[in-house]
């Protein structure tokens, strides 16, 4: 009788372990989806600011059409990207284009003094911070999921949970990889 009871207890413990491991994987997968959605929300917010920023700059620096066209093209790519890799690549291109625009504005003191431009620049800066936090949250969620997928005992339940290793959000930004130049 004791042996049967012992076997039943062991089976119940194993069943609970299996359920908890599978649910952990499912929750981690949902967290990654949620984190990616937050990146997309913040990128959409940034994308919505760009037409106003371009129009404001256009009023002061209309002959900077190459820079403005680069931003419009990068924005178009960013709105049509769907996979993590495509979104990250489009995000990097748009960031580079915006840096170019903000560098151009240095040549226009009237533009830099415009309250509309200053408000847009502040909103863009705030949004860039939110994008950065959303990327970090996504990568933290991916790390948690990928770790759960590769560790025992949850690795036994990957197929039944319908999850797979997810890619990290990496923006290939050459500006980030260069060492800053310091001149005195």
Residue pairs with C-beta under 8 A, 6 or more apart in sequence:
17 153
18 153
18 156
18 157
21 153
21 154
21 156
21 157
22 154
22 157
22 160
22 161
24 148
24 154
25 145
25 148
25 149
25 154
25 157
25 158
25 161
25 163
26 161
26 162
26 163
28 141
28 144
28 145
28 148
28 163
29 145
29 161
29 162
29 163
29 166
31 141
31 144
31 145
32 138
32 141
32 142
32 145
32 166
34 141
35 134
35 137
35 138
35 140
35 141
35 142
36 84
36 138
36 169
38 134
38 137
38 138
39 87
39 131
39 134
39 135
39 138
39 169
40 87
41 134
42 127
42 130
42 131
42 134
43 78
43 87
43 91
43 131
44 79
45 127
45 130
46 94
46 124
46 127
46 128
46 131
47 75
47 78
47 79
47 94
49 120
49 123
49 124
49 127
50 71
50 72
50 75
50 94
50 98
52 120
53 71
53 101
53 117
53 120
53 121
53 124
54 68
54 71
54 72
54 101
56 111
56 114
56 116
56 117
56 120
57 64
57 68
57 101
57 104
57 105
57 111
57 117
58 68
60 108
60 110
60 111
60 114
60 117
61 104
61 105
61 107
61 108
61 111
64 104
67 97
67 100
67 101
67 104
68 101
70 97
70 100
71 94
71 97
71 98
71 100
71 101
73 97
74 90
74 93
74 94
74 96
74 97
75 94
75 97
77 90
77 93
77 94
78 87
78 90
78 91
78 93
78 94
80 90
81 87
81 89
81 90
84 166
84 167
84 169
85 167
87 169
88 169
88 170
88 171
88 172
89 171
89 172
91 131
91 171
92 171
92 172
92 173
95 128
95 171
95 173
96 173
96 174
96 175
98 124
99 175
102 121
105 111
105 112
105 117
106 112
111 117
112 118
135 169
135 171
138 169
139 168
139 169
142 166
142 167
142 168
142 169
143 168
145 163
145 165
145 166
146 165
146 166
148 154
149 155
149 158
149 163
149 164
149 165
150 165
158 164
